[in-house]
Amino acid sequence: MAALIIRDVSPALHQRLKQEAVKHHRSMNREIITILEKVVGESRPGELPPPVKGLKPVDPQWIVDIIREAREGRP
């Protein structure tokens, strides 16, 4: 893999990239590569799609209920 150094990044842009990486659950490096691939149009085969946001947070009781329903054969 090749390496790339980007100089003179403004503090505001650096902070925005960091926020986007956190939002997408990625490292800053992975976030920047993803952005570059979208702009340049190159995609990596077999790469996973961005994370999916659920409708509600997953809590332990919800997991227990889902397992119980599966064991009982209920939808």
N, CA, C, O and CB atoms as a CASP TS submission, in Angstrom:
PFRMAT TS
TARGET T0000
AUTHOR 0000-0000-0000
METHOD Language model
MODEL 1
PARENT N/A
ATOM      1  N   MET     1       0.839  -1.185   0.000  1.00  0.00           N
ATOM      2  CA  MET     1       0.000   0.000   0.000  1.00  0.00           C
ATOM      3  C   MET     1       0.882   1.245   0.000  1.00  0.00           C
ATOM      4  O   MET     1       1.926   1.289   0.651  1.00  0.00           O
ATOM      5  CB  MET     1      -0.954   0.000   1.218  1.00  0.00           C
ATOM      6  N   ALA     2       0.457   2.209  -0.713  1.00  0.00           N
ATOM      7  CA  ALA     2       1.170   3.481  -0.755  1.00  0.00           C
ATOM      8  C   ALA     2       0.753   4.345   0.429  1.00  0.00           C
ATOM      9  O   ALA     2      -0.330   4.171   0.988  1.00  0.00           O
ATOM     10  CB  ALA     2       0.902   4.219  -2.087  1.00  0.00           C
ATOM     11  N   ALA     3       1.614   5.265   0.798  1.00  0.00           N
ATOM     12  CA  ALA     3       1.322   6.201   1.883  1.00  0.00           C
ATOM     13  C   ALA     3       1.161   7.595   1.292  1.00  0.00           C
ATOM     14  O   ALA     3       1.725   7.911   0.245  1.00  0.00           O
ATOM     15  CB  ALA     3       2.447   6.181   2.968  1.00  0.00           C
ATOM     16  N   LEU     4       0.390   8.413   1.977  1.00  0.00           N
ATOM     17  CA  LEU     4       0.120   9.764   1.519  1.00  0.00           C
ATOM     18  C   LEU     4       0.197  10.698   2.715  1.00  0.00           C
ATOM     19  O   LEU     4      -0.404  10.426   3.755  1.00  0.00           O
ATOM     20  CB  LEU     4      -1.266   9.858   0.819  1.00  0.00           C
ATOM     21  N   ILE     5       0.920  11.782   2.581  1.00  0.00           N
ATOM     22  CA  ILE     5       1.008  12.786   3.642  1.00  0.00           C
ATOM     23  C   ILE     5       0.292  14.035   3.139  1.00  0.00           C
ATOM     24  O   ILE     5       0.541  14.495   2.024  1.00  0.00           O
ATOM     25  CB  ILE     5       2.513  13.098   4.033  1.00  0.00           C
ATOM     26  N   ILE     6      -0.584  14.572   3.952  1.00  0.00           N
ATOM     27  CA  ILE     6      -1.306  15.784   3.592  1.00  0.00           C
ATOM     28  C   ILE     6      -0.858  16.883   4.546  1.00  0.00           C
ATOM     29  O   ILE     6      -0.990  16.752   5.763  1.00  0.00           O
ATOM     30  CB  ILE     6      -2.863  15.571   3.650  1.00  0.00           C
ATOM     31  N   ARG     7      -0.336  17.952   3.994  1.00  0.00           N
ATOM     32  CA  ARG     7       0.185  19.052   4.799  1.00  0.00           C
ATOM     33  C   ARG     7      -0.781  20.235   4.796  1.00  0.00           C
ATOM     34  O   ARG     7      -1.646  20.352   3.928  1.00  0.00           O
ATOM     35  CB  ARG     7       1.560  19.489   4.279  1.00  0.00           C
ATOM     36  N   ASP     8      -0.613  21.089   5.766  1.00  0.00           N
ATOM     37  CA  ASP     8      -1.336  22.366   5.875  1.00  0.00           C
ATOM     38  C   ASP     8      -2.851  22.189   5.957  1.00  0.00           C
ATOM     39  O   ASP     8      -3.605  22.942   5.342  1.00  0.00           O
ATOM     40  CB  ASP     8      -1.001  23.249   4.691  1.00  0.00           C
ATOM     41  N   VAL     9      -3.283  21.204   6.708  1.00  0.00           N
ATOM     42  CA  VAL     9      -4.714  21.004   6.942  1.00  0.00           C
ATOM     43  C   VAL     9      -5.135  21.983   8.030  1.00  0.00           C
ATOM     44  O   VAL     9      -4.526  22.033   9.099  1.00  0.00           O
ATOM     45  CB  VAL     9      -5.038  19.510   7.352  1.00  0.00           C
ATOM     46  N   SER    10      -6.167  22.752   7.758  1.00  0.00           N
ATOM     47  CA  SER    10      -6.614  23.729   8.755  1.00  0.00           C
ATOM     48  C   SER    10      -7.172  23.005   9.979  1.00  0.00           C
ATOM     49  O   SER    10      -7.684  21.892   9.861  1.00  0.00           O
ATOM     50  CB  SER    10      -7.683  24.682   8.152  1.00  0.00           C
ATOM     51  N   PRO    11      -7.078  23.626  11.139  1.00  0.00           N
ATOM     52  CA  PRO    11      -7.647  23.004  12.342  1.00  0.00           C
ATOM     53  C   PRO    11      -9.139  22.715  12.197  1.00  0.00           C
ATOM     54  O   PRO    11      -9.628  21.707  12.706  1.00  0.00           O
ATOM     55  CB  PRO    11      -7.418  23.901  13.547  1.00  0.00           C
ATOM     56  N   ALA    12      -9.861  23.591  11.509  1.00  0.00           N
ATOM     57  CA  ALA    12     -11.307  23.386  11.327  1.00  0.00           C
ATOM     58  C   ALA    12     -11.573  22.146  10.474  1.00  0.00           C
ATOM     59  O   ALA    12     -12.463  21.356  10.791  1.00  0.00           O
ATOM     60  CB  ALA    12     -11.955  24.632  10.672  1.00  0.00           C
ATOM     61  N   LEU    13     -10.810  21.970   9.396  1.00  0.00           N
ATOM     62  CA  LEU    13     -10.993  20.799   8.541  1.00  0.00           C
ATOM     63  C   LEU    13     -10.590  19.530   9.287  1.00  0.00           C
ATOM     64  O   LEU    13     -11.270  18.509   9.189  1.00  0.00           O
ATOM     65  CB  LEU    13     -10.174  20.941   7.242  1.00  0.00           C
ATOM     66  N   HIS    14      -9.502  19.592  10.022  1.00  0.00           N
ATOM     67  CA  HIS    14      -9.049  18.442  10.809  1.00  0.00           C
ATOM     68  C   HIS    14     -10.137  18.029  11.801  1.00  0.00           C
ATOM     69  O   HIS    14     -10.419  16.840  11.947  1.00  0.00           O
ATOM     70  CB  HIS    14      -7.728  18.773  11.557  1.00  0.00           C
ATOM     71  N   GLN    15     -10.743  18.991  12.476  1.00  0.00           N
ATOM     72  CA  GLN    15     -11.801  18.695  13.450  1.00  0.00           C
ATOM     73  C   GLN    15     -13.022  18.097  12.761  1.00  0.00           C
ATOM     74  O   GLN    15     -13.637  17.164  13.278  1.00  0.00           O
ATOM     75  CB  GLN    15     -12.202  19.968  14.218  1.00  0.00           C
ATOM     76  N   ARG    16     -13.370  18.633  11.598  1.00  0.00           N
ATOM     77  CA  ARG    16     -14.531  18.115  10.850  1.00  0.00           C
ATOM     78  C   ARG    16     -14.295  16.672  10.409  1.00  0.00           C
ATOM     79  O   ARG    16     -15.198  15.839  10.497  1.00  0.00           O
ATOM     80  CB  ARG    16     -14.822  19.003   9.616  1.00  0.00           C
ATOM     81  N   LEU    17     -13.087  16.376   9.935  1.00  0.00           N
ATOM     82  CA  LEU    17     -12.754  15.003   9.544  1.00  0.00           C
ATOM     83  C   LEU    17     -12.827  14.062  10.741  1.00  0.00           C
ATOM     84  O   LEU    17     -13.309  12.934  10.632  1.00  0.00           O
ATOM     85  CB  LEU    17     -11.354  14.947   8.916  1.00  0.00           C
ATOM     86  N   LYS    18     -12.346  14.537  11.875  1.00  0.00           N
ATOM     87  CA  LYS    18     -12.391  13.726  13.091  1.00  0.00           C
ATOM     88  C   LYS    18     -13.840  13.446  13.490  1.00  0.00           C
ATOM     89  O   LYS    18     -14.167  12.321  13.870  1.00  0.00           O
ATOM     90  CB  LYS    18     -11.644  14.433  14.244  1.00  0.00           C
ATOM     91  N   GLN    19     -14.706  14.452  13.407  1.00  0.00           N
ATOM     92  CA  GLN    19     -16.128  14.279  13.745  1.00  0.00           C
ATOM     93  C   GLN    19     -16.803  13.296  12.794  1.00  0.00           C
ATOM     94  O   GLN    19     -17.587  12.451  13.228  1.00  0.00           O
ATOM     95  CB  GLN    19     -16.860  15.633  13.704  1.00  0.00           C
ATOM     96  N   GLU    20     -16.505  13.400  11.507  1.00  0.00           N
ATOM     97  CA  GLU    20     -17.092  12.490  10.523  1.00  0.00           C
ATOM     98  C   GLU    20     -16.633  11.058  10.773  1.00  0.00           C
ATOM     99  O   GLU    20     -17.422  10.120  10.658  1.00  0.00           O
ATOM    100  CB  GLU    20     -16.720  12.924   9.096  1.00  0.00           C
ATOM    101  N   ALA    21     -15.368  10.892  11.112  1.00  0.00           N
ATOM    102  CA  ALA    21     -14.843   9.553  11.390  1.00  0.00           C
ATOM    103  C   ALA    21     -15.558   8.940  12.592  1.00  0.00           C
ATOM    104  O   ALA    21     -15.932   7.767  12.560  1.00  0.00           O
ATOM    105  CB  ALA    21     -13.320   9.607  11.644  1.00  0.00           C
ATOM    106  N   VAL    22     -15.749   9.719  13.642  1.00  0.00           N
ATOM    107  CA  VAL    22     -16.448   9.224  14.830  1.00  0.00           C
ATOM    108  C   VAL    22     -17.891   8.883  14.470  1.00  0.00           C
ATOM    109  O   VAL    22     -18.410   7.845  14.880  1.00  0.00           O
ATOM    110  CB  VAL    22     -16.405  10.272  15.977  1.00  0.00           C
ATOM    111  N   LYS    23     -18.528   9.749  13.714  1.00  0.00           N
ATOM    112  CA  LYS    23     -19.929   9.532  13.324  1.00  0.00           C
ATOM    113  C   LYS    23     -20.100   8.231  12.539  1.00  0.00           C
ATOM    114  O   LYS    23     -21.110   7.544  12.687  1.00  0.00           O
ATOM    115  CB  LYS    23     -20.437  10.715  12.487  1.00  0.00           C
ATOM    116  N   HIS    24     -19.119   7.895  11.708  1.00  0.00           N
ATOM    117  CA  HIS    24     -19.204   6.688  10.886  1.00  0.00           C
ATOM    118  C   HIS    24     -18.476   5.498  11.504  1.00  0.00           C
ATOM    119  O   HIS    24     -18.341   4.452  10.869  1.00  0.00           O
ATOM    120  CB  HIS    24     -18.641   6.964   9.514  1.00  0.00           C
ATOM    121  N   HIS    25     -18.008   5.656  12.738  1.00  0.00           N
ATOM    122  CA  HIS    25     -17.311   4.575  13.452  1.00  0.00           C
ATOM    123  C   HIS    25     -16.094   4.086  12.664  1.00  0.00           C
ATOM    124  O   HIS    25     -15.885   2.885  12.499  1.00  0.00           O
ATOM    125  CB  HIS    25     -18.272   3.400  13.715  1.00  0.00           C
ATOM    126  N   ARG    26     -15.300   5.041  12.184  1.00  0.00           N
ATOM    127  CA  ARG    26     -14.106   4.729  11.418  1.00  0.00           C
ATOM    128  C   ARG    26     -12.912   5.464  12.011  1.00  0.00           C
ATOM    129  O   ARG    26     -13.069   6.434  12.752  1.00  0.00           O
ATOM    130  CB  ARG    26     -14.294   5.101   9.935  1.00  0.00           C
ATOM    131  N   SER    27     -11.727   4.995  11.679  1.00  0.00           N
ATOM    132  CA  SER    27     -10.522   5.760  11.995  1.00  0.00           C
ATOM    133  C   SER    27     -10.488   6.957  11.042  1.00  0.00           C
ATOM    134  O   SER    27     -11.163   6.962  10.013  1.00  0.00           O
ATOM    135  CB  SER    27      -9.210   4.873  11.863  1.00  0.00           C
ATOM    136  N   MET    28      -9.709   7.951  11.393  1.00  0.00           N
ATOM    137  CA  MET    28      -9.583   9.097  10.484  1.00  0.00           C
ATOM    138  C   MET    28      -8.998   8.657   9.154  1.00  0.00           C
ATOM    139  O   MET    28      -9.425   9.130   8.101  1.00  0.00           O
ATOM    140  CB  MET    28      -8.706  10.198  11.110  1.00  0.00           C
ATOM    141  N   ASN    29      -8.027   7.759   9.191  1.00  0.00           N
ATOM    142  CA  ASN    29      -7.421   7.257   7.960  1.00  0.00           C
ATOM    143  C   ASN    29      -8.477   6.615   7.064  1.00  0.00           C
ATOM    144  O   ASN    29      -8.546   6.930   5.876  1.00  0.00           O
ATOM    145  CB  ASN    29      -6.307   6.246   8.281  1.00  0.00           C
ATOM    146  N   ARG    30      -9.303   5.717   7.615  1.00  0.00           N
ATOM    147  CA  ARG    30     -10.342   5.031   6.842  1.00  0.00           C
ATOM    148  C   ARG    30     -11.364   6.038   6.327  1.00  0.00           C
ATOM    149  O   ARG    30     -11.838   5.908   5.198  1.00  0.00           O
ATOM    150  CB  ARG    30     -11.038   3.949   7.700  1.00  0.00           C
ATOM    151  N   GLU    31     -11.713   7.044   7.138  1.00  0.00           N
ATOM    152  CA  GLU    31     -12.686   8.059   6.720  1.00  0.00           C
ATOM    153  C   GLU    31     -12.154   8.845   5.526  1.00  0.00           C
ATOM    154  O   GLU    31     -12.887   9.085   4.566  1.00  0.00           O
ATOM    155  CB  GLU    31     -13.011   9.017   7.889  1.00  0.00           C
ATOM    156  N   ILE    32     -10.894   9.245   5.578  1.00  0.00           N
ATOM    157  CA  ILE    32     -10.305  10.015   4.486  1.00  0.00           C
ATOM    158  C   ILE    32     -10.218   9.163   3.224  1.00  0.00           C
ATOM    159  O   ILE    32     -10.504   9.657   2.134  1.00  0.00           O
ATOM    160  CB  ILE    32      -8.911  10.536   4.880  1.00  0.00           C
ATOM    161  N   ILE    33      -9.832   7.908   3.345  1.00  0.00           N
ATOM    162  CA  ILE    33      -9.776   7.013   2.185  1.00  0.00           C
ATOM    163  C   ILE    33     -11.170   6.851   1.580  1.00  0.00           C
ATOM    164  O   ILE    33     -11.317   6.881   0.358  1.00  0.00           O
ATOM    165  CB  ILE    33      -9.197   5.632   2.585  1.00  0.00           C
ATOM    166  N   THR    34     -12.185   6.682   2.413  1.00  0.00           N
ATOM    167  CA  THR    34     -13.564   6.539   1.928  1.00  0.00           C
ATOM    168  C   THR    34     -14.005   7.787   1.169  1.00  0.00           C
ATOM    169  O   THR    34     -14.623   7.687   0.109  1.00  0.00           O
ATOM    170  CB  THR    34     -14.525   6.268   3.102  1.00  0.00           C
ATOM    171  N   ILE    35     -13.691   8.954   1.709  1.00  0.00           N
ATOM    172  CA  ILE    35     -14.048  10.211   1.037  1.00  0.00           C
ATOM    173  C   ILE    35     -13.331  10.308  -0.308  1.00  0.00           C
ATOM    174  O   ILE    35     -13.943  10.652  -1.319  1.00  0.00           O
ATOM    175  CB  ILE    35     -13.690  11.434   1.929  1.00  0.00           C
ATOM    176  N   LEU    36     -12.036  10.003  -0.318  1.00  0.00           N
ATOM    177  CA  LEU    36     -11.287  10.062  -1.577  1.00  0.00           C
ATOM    178  C   LEU    36     -11.832   9.073  -2.600  1.00  0.00           C
ATOM    179  O   LEU    36     -11.940   9.410  -3.779  1.00  0.00           O
ATOM    180  CB  LEU    36      -9.807   9.784  -1.327  1.00  0.00           C
ATOM    181  N   GLU    37     -12.177   7.860  -2.175  1.00  0.00           N
ATOM    182  CA  GLU    37     -12.736   6.870  -3.097  1.00  0.00           C
ATOM    183  C   GLU    37     -14.060   7.345  -3.682  1.00  0.00           C
ATOM    184  O   GLU    37     -14.327   7.109  -4.861  1.00  0.00           O
ATOM    185  CB  GLU    37     -12.931   5.531  -2.386  1.00  0.00           C
ATOM    186  N   LYS    38     -14.890   8.007  -2.887  1.00  0.00           N
ATOM    187  CA  LYS    38     -16.166   8.526  -3.400  1.00  0.00           C
ATOM    188  C   LYS    38     -15.930   9.614  -4.439  1.00  0.00           C
ATOM    189  O   LYS    38     -16.604   9.650  -5.468  1.00  0.00           O
ATOM    190  CB  LYS    38     -17.029   9.075  -2.250  1.00  0.00           C
ATOM    191  N   VAL    39     -14.976  10.499  -4.173  1.00  0.00           N
ATOM    192  CA  VAL    39     -14.716  11.614  -5.079  1.00  0.00           C
ATOM    193  C   VAL    39     -14.038  11.138  -6.358  1.00  0.00           C
ATOM    194  O   VAL    39     -14.401  11.567  -7.454  1.00  0.00           O
ATOM    195  CB  VAL    39     -13.852  12.668  -4.391  1.00  0.00           C
ATOM    196  N   VAL    40     -13.062  10.258  -6.221  1.00  0.00           N
ATOM    197  CA  VAL    40     -12.307   9.780  -7.382  1.00  0.00           C
ATOM    198  C   VAL    40     -13.077   8.692  -8.119  1.00  0.00           C
ATOM    199  O   VAL    40     -12.879   8.487  -9.317  1.00  0.00           O
ATOM    200  CB  VAL    40     -10.930   9.251  -6.951  1.00  0.00           C
ATOM    201  N   GLY    41     -13.954   7.998  -7.404  1.00  0.00           N
ATOM    202  CA  GLY    41     -14.766   6.978  -8.036  1.00  0.00           C
ATOM    203  C   GLY    41     -14.207   5.582  -7.942  1.00  0.00           C
ATOM    204  O   GLY    41     -14.771   4.660  -8.531  1.00  0.00           O
ATOM    205  N   GLU    42     -13.134   5.393  -7.235  1.00  0.00           N
ATOM    206  CA  GLU    42     -12.550   4.062  -7.086  1.00  0.00           C
ATOM    207  C   GLU    42     -13.119   3.414  -5.836  1.00  0.00           C
ATOM    208  O   GLU    42     -13.134   4.016  -4.762  1.00  0.00           O
ATOM    209  CB  GLU    42     -10.996   4.131  -7.014  1.00  0.00           C
ATOM    210  N   SER    43     -13.582   2.195  -5.983  1.00  0.00           N
ATOM    211  CA  SER    43     -14.074   1.471  -4.817  1.00  0.00           C
ATOM    212  C   SER    43     -13.312   0.170  -4.691  1.00  0.00           C
ATOM    213  O   SER    43     -12.829  -0.382  -5.680  1.00  0.00           O
ATOM    214  CB  SER    43     -15.596   1.210  -4.917  1.00  0.00           C
ATOM    215  N   ARG    44     -13.213  -0.303  -3.489  1.00  0.00           N
ATOM    216  CA  ARG    44     -12.499  -1.548  -3.238  1.00  0.00           C
ATOM    217  C   ARG    44     -13.493  -2.698  -3.263  1.00  0.00           C
ATOM    218  O   ARG    44     -14.534  -2.617  -2.610  1.00  0.00           O
ATOM    219  CB  ARG    44     -11.743  -1.498  -1.882  1.00  0.00           C
ATOM    220  N   PRO    45     -13.203  -3.766  -4.000  1.00  0.00           N
ATOM    221  CA  PRO    45     -14.130  -4.893  -4.057  1.00  0.00           C
ATOM    222  C   PRO    45     -14.307  -5.536  -2.683  1.00  0.00           C
ATOM    223  O   PRO    45     -13.345  -5.710  -1.934  1.00  0.00           O
ATOM    224  CB  PRO    45     -13.637  -5.935  -5.064  1.00  0.00           C
ATOM    225  N   GLY    46     -15.529  -5.877  -2.373  1.00  0.00           N
ATOM    226  CA  GLY    46     -15.814  -6.563  -1.120  1.00  0.00           C
ATOM    227  C   GLY    46     -15.849  -5.669   0.096  1.00  0.00           C
ATOM    228  O   GLY    46     -15.939  -6.168   1.218  1.00  0.00           O
ATOM    229  N   GLU    47     -15.782  -4.362  -0.089  1.00  0.00           N
ATOM    230  CA  GLU    47     -15.795  -3.453   1.052  1.00  0.00           C
ATOM    231  C   GLU    47     -17.206  -3.385   1.632  1.00  0.00           C
ATOM    232  O   GLU    47     -18.193  -3.384   0.896  1.00  0.00           O
ATOM    233  CB  GLU    47     -15.301  -2.039   0.640  1.00  0.00           C
ATOM    234  N   LEU    48     -17.283  -3.330   2.936  1.00  0.00           N
ATOM    235  CA  LEU    48     -18.570  -3.276   3.612  1.00  0.00           C
ATOM    236  C   LEU    48     -19.213  -1.906   3.439  1.00  0.00           C
ATOM    237  O   LEU    48     -18.502  -0.908   3.323  1.00  0.00           O
ATOM    238  CB  LEU    48     -18.408  -3.604   5.095  1.00  0.00           C
ATOM    239  N   PRO    49     -20.533  -1.836   3.419  1.00  0.00           N
ATOM    240  CA  PRO    49     -21.214  -0.547   3.325  1.00  0.00           C
ATOM    241  C   PRO    49     -21.043   0.223   4.632  1.00  0.00           C
ATOM    242  O   PRO    49     -20.603  -0.341   5.633  1.00  0.00           O
ATOM    243  CB  PRO    49     -22.715  -0.739   2.999  1.00  0.00           C
ATOM    244  N   PRO    50     -21.393   1.516   4.623  1.00  0.00           N
ATOM    245  CA  PRO    50     -21.293   2.286   5.859  1.00  0.00           C
ATOM    246  C   PRO    50     -22.212   1.703   6.931  1.00  0.00           C
ATOM    247  O   PRO    50     -23.183   1.021   6.604  1.00  0.00           O
ATOM    248  CB  PRO    50     -21.641   3.761   5.602  1.00  0.00           C
ATOM    249  N   PRO    51     -21.921   1.960   8.200  1.00  0.00           N
ATOM    250  CA  PRO    51     -22.746   1.413   9.276  1.00  0.00           C
ATOM    251  C   PRO    51     -24.210   1.849   9.159  1.00  0.00           C
ATOM    252  O   PRO    51     -24.507   2.955   8.707  1.00  0.00           O
ATOM    253  CB  PRO    51     -22.188   1.841  10.627  1.00  0.00           C
ATOM    254  N   VAL    52     -25.103   0.976   9.567  1.00  0.00           N
ATOM    255  CA  VAL    52     -26.535   1.256   9.532  1.00  0.00           C
ATOM    256  C   VAL    52     -26.951   1.766  10.908  1.00  0.00           C
ATOM    257  O   VAL    52     -26.577   1.200  11.936  1.00  0.00           O
ATOM    258  CB  VAL    52     -27.359  -0.017   9.124  1.00  0.00           C
ATOM    259  N   LYS    53     -27.727   2.839  10.908  1.00  0.00           N
ATOM    260  CA  LYS    53     -28.232   3.356  12.167  1.00  0.00           C
ATOM    261  C   LYS    53     -29.588   2.702  12.442  1.00  0.00           C
ATOM    262  O   LYS    53     -30.471   2.692  11.585  1.00  0.00           O
ATOM    263  CB  LYS    53     -28.349   4.918  12.132  1.00  0.00           C
ATOM    264  N   GLY    54     -29.732   2.164  13.631  1.00  0.00           N
ATOM    265  CA  GLY    54     -30.982   1.529  14.015  1.00  0.00           C
ATOM    266  C   GLY    54     -32.056   2.540  14.357  1.00  0.00           C
ATOM    267  O   GLY    54     -31.776   3.723  14.552  1.00  0.00           O
ATOM    268  N   LEU    55     -33.283   2.066  14.427  1.00  0.00           N
ATOM    269  CA  LEU    55     -34.387   2.954  14.778  1.00  0.00           C
ATOM    270  C   LEU    55     -34.374   3.305  16.262  1.00  0.00           C
ATOM    271  O   LEU    55     -34.796   4.390  16.665  1.00  0.00           O
ATOM    272  CB  LEU    55     -35.718   2.311  14.407  1.00  0.00           C
ATOM    273  N   LYS    56     -33.882   2.366  17.064  1.00  0.00           N
ATOM    274  CA  LYS    56     -33.795   2.630  18.499  1.00  0.00           C
ATOM    275  C   LYS    56     -32.544   1.944  19.026  1.00  0.00           C
ATOM    276  O   LYS    56     -32.047   1.000  18.412  1.00  0.00           O
ATOM    277  CB  LYS    56     -35.077   2.131  19.256  1.00  0.00           C
ATOM    278  N   PRO    57     -32.034   2.410  20.155  1.00  0.00           N
ATOM    279  CA  PRO    57     -30.830   1.767  20.693  1.00  0.00           C
ATOM    280  C   PRO    57     -31.112   0.330  21.122  1.00  0.00           C
ATOM    281  O   PRO    57     -32.219   0.002  21.548  1.00  0.00           O
ATOM    282  CB  PRO    57     -30.284   2.570  21.880  1.00  0.00           C
ATOM    283  N   VAL    58     -30.109  -0.510  21.007  1.00  0.00           N
ATOM    284  CA  VAL    58     -30.230  -1.906  21.425  1.00  0.00           C
ATOM    285  C   VAL    58     -29.891  -1.970  22.909  1.00  0.00           C
ATOM    286  O   VAL    58     -28.819  -1.541  23.335  1.00  0.00           O
ATOM    287  CB  VAL    58     -29.289  -2.852  20.579  1.00  0.00           C
ATOM    288  N   ASP    59     -30.814  -2.507  23.679  1.00  0.00           N
ATOM    289  CA  ASP    59     -30.553  -2.654  25.110  1.00  0.00           C
ATOM    290  C   ASP    59     -30.619  -4.140  25.479  1.00  0.00           C
ATOM    291  O   ASP    59     -31.166  -4.941  24.721  1.00  0.00           O
ATOM    292  CB  ASP    59     -31.576  -1.822  25.956  1.00  0.00           C
ATOM    293  N   PRO    60     -30.070  -4.506  26.626  1.00  0.00           N
ATOM    294  CA  PRO    60     -30.019  -5.928  27.007  1.00  0.00           C
ATOM    295  C   PRO    60     -31.391  -6.607  27.037  1.00  0.00           C
ATOM    296  O   PRO    60     -31.507  -7.764  26.632  1.00  0.00           O
ATOM    297  CB  PRO    60     -29.375  -6.064  28.364  1.00  0.00           C
ATOM    298  N   GLN    61     -32.418  -5.922  27.503  1.00  0.00           N
ATOM    299  CA  GLN    61     -33.750  -6.532  27.565  1.00  0.00           C
ATOM    300  C   GLN    61     -34.276  -6.852  26.174  1.00  0.00           C
ATOM    301  O   GLN    61     -34.903  -7.892  25.972  1.00  0.00           O
ATOM    302  CB  GLN    61     -34.728  -5.608  28.292  1.00  0.00           C
ATOM    303  N   TRP    62     -34.030  -5.976  25.224  1.00  0.00           N
ATOM    304  CA  TRP    62     -34.461  -6.210  23.844  1.00  0.00           C
ATOM    305  C   TRP    62     -33.805  -7.485  23.307  1.00  0.00           C
ATOM    306  O   TRP    62     -34.465  -8.287  22.645  1.00  0.00           O
ATOM    307  CB  TRP    62     -34.108  -4.991  22.942  1.00  0.00           C
ATOM    308  N   ILE    63     -32.510  -7.679  23.586  1.00  0.00           N
ATOM    309  CA  ILE    63     -31.807  -8.877  23.131  1.00  0.00           C
ATOM    310  C   ILE    63     -32.419 -10.128  23.748  1.00  0.00           C
ATOM    311  O   ILE    63     -32.622 -11.125  23.055  1.00  0.00           O
ATOM    312  CB  ILE    63     -30.316  -8.790  23.479  1.00  0.00           C
ATOM    313  N   VAL    64     -32.714 -10.084  25.048  1.00  0.00           N
ATOM    314  CA  VAL    64     -33.329 -11.224  25.733  1.00  0.00           C
ATOM    315  C   VAL    64     -34.690 -11.539  25.112  1.00  0.00           C
ATOM    316  O   VAL    64     -35.014 -12.704  24.886  1.00  0.00           O
ATOM    317  CB  VAL    64     -33.480 -10.936  27.251  1.00  0.00           C
ATOM    318  N   ASP    65     -35.480 -10.513  24.839  1.00  0.00           N
ATOM    319  CA  ASP    65     -36.801 -10.710  24.234  1.00  0.00           C
ATOM    320  C   ASP    65     -36.697 -11.347  22.850  1.00  0.00           C
ATOM    321  O   ASP    65     -37.474 -12.246  22.527  1.00  0.00           O
ATOM    322  CB  ASP    65     -37.541  -9.375  24.136  1.00  0.00           C
ATOM    323  N   ILE    66     -35.761 -10.898  22.041  1.00  0.00           N
ATOM    324  CA  ILE    66     -35.577 -11.448  20.690  1.00  0.00           C
ATOM    325  C   ILE    66     -35.168 -12.923  20.769  1.00  0.00           C
ATOM    326  O   ILE    66     -35.686 -13.755  20.023  1.00  0.00           O
ATOM    327  CB  ILE    66     -34.507 -10.632  19.907  1.00  0.00           C
ATOM    328  N   ILE    67     -34.246 -13.240  21.667  1.00  0.00           N
ATOM    329  CA  ILE    67     -33.815 -14.637  21.825  1.00  0.00           C
ATOM    330  C   ILE    67     -34.983 -15.500  22.288  1.00  0.00           C
ATOM    331  O   ILE    67     -35.174 -16.605  21.780  1.00  0.00           O
ATOM    332  CB  ILE    67     -32.642 -14.741  22.831  1.00  0.00           C
ATOM    333  N   ARG    68     -35.759 -15.011  23.239  1.00  0.00           N
ATOM    334  CA  ARG    68     -36.907 -15.761  23.748  1.00  0.00           C
ATOM    335  C   ARG    68     -37.924 -16.003  22.627  1.00  0.00           C
ATOM    336  O   ARG    68     -38.442 -17.111  22.480  1.00  0.00           O
ATOM    337  CB  ARG    68     -37.572 -15.003  24.926  1.00  0.00           C
ATOM    338  N   GLU    69     -38.202 -14.969  21.845  1.00  0.00           N
ATOM    339  CA  GLU    69     -39.149 -15.121  20.736  1.00  0.00           C
ATOM    340  C   GLU    69     -38.637 -16.151  19.711  1.00  0.00           C
ATOM    341  O   GLU    69     -39.414 -16.952  19.193  1.00  0.00           O
ATOM    342  CB  GLU    69     -39.388 -13.754  20.048  1.00  0.00           C
ATOM    343  N   ALA    70     -37.351 -16.122  19.430  1.00  0.00           N
ATOM    344  CA  ALA    70     -36.791 -17.086  18.467  1.00  0.00           C
ATOM    345  C   ALA    70     -36.890 -18.502  18.986  1.00  0.00           C
ATOM    346  O   ALA    70     -37.193 -19.420  18.225  1.00  0.00           O
ATOM    347  CB  ALA    70     -35.333 -16.753  18.156  1.00  0.00           C
ATOM    348  N   ARG    71     -36.638 -18.696  20.273  1.00  0.00           N
ATOM    349  CA  ARG    71     -36.716 -20.045  20.845  1.00  0.00           C
ATOM    350  C   ARG    71     -38.147 -20.558  20.879  1.00  0.00           C
ATOM    351  O   ARG    71     -38.383 -21.757  20.736  1.00  0.00           O
ATOM    352  CB  ARG    71     -36.131 -20.059  22.253  1.00  0.00           C
ATOM    353  N   GLU    72     -39.098 -19.658  21.067  1.00  0.00           N
ATOM    354  CA  GLU    72     -40.512 -20.057  21.132  1.00  0.00           C
ATOM    355  C   GLU    72     -41.133 -20.130  19.746  1.00  0.00           C
ATOM    356  O   GLU    72     -42.272 -20.575  19.605  1.00  0.00           O
ATOM    357  CB  GLU    72     -41.304 -19.079  22.002  1.00  0.00           C
ATOM    358  N   GLY    73     -40.402 -19.700  18.721  1.00  0.00           N
ATOM    359  CA  GLY    73     -40.915 -19.762  17.355  1.00  0.00           C
ATOM    360  C   GLY    73     -41.883 -18.659  17.018  1.00  0.00           C
ATOM    361  O   GLY    73     -42.636 -18.767  16.050  1.00  0.00           O
ATOM    362  N   ARG    74     -41.875 -17.592  17.804  1.00  0.00           N
ATOM    363  CA  ARG    74     -42.756 -16.453  17.505  1.00  0.00           C
ATOM    364  C   ARG    74     -42.038 -15.466  16.604  1.00  0.00           C
ATOM    365  O   ARG    74     -40.821 -15.310  16.700  1.00  0.00           O
ATOM    366  CB  ARG    74     -43.219 -15.752  18.804  1.00  0.00           C
ATOM    367  N   PRO    75     -42.783 -14.797  15.727  1.00  0.00           N
ATOM    368  CA  PRO    75     -42.172 -13.760  14.871  1.00  0.00           C
ATOM    369  C   PRO    75     -41.914 -12.478  15.644  1.00  0.00           C
ATOM    370  O   PRO    75     -41.407 -11.508  15.080  1.00  0.00           O
ATOM    371  CB  PRO    75     -43.073 -13.460  13.666  1.00  0.00           C
TER
END
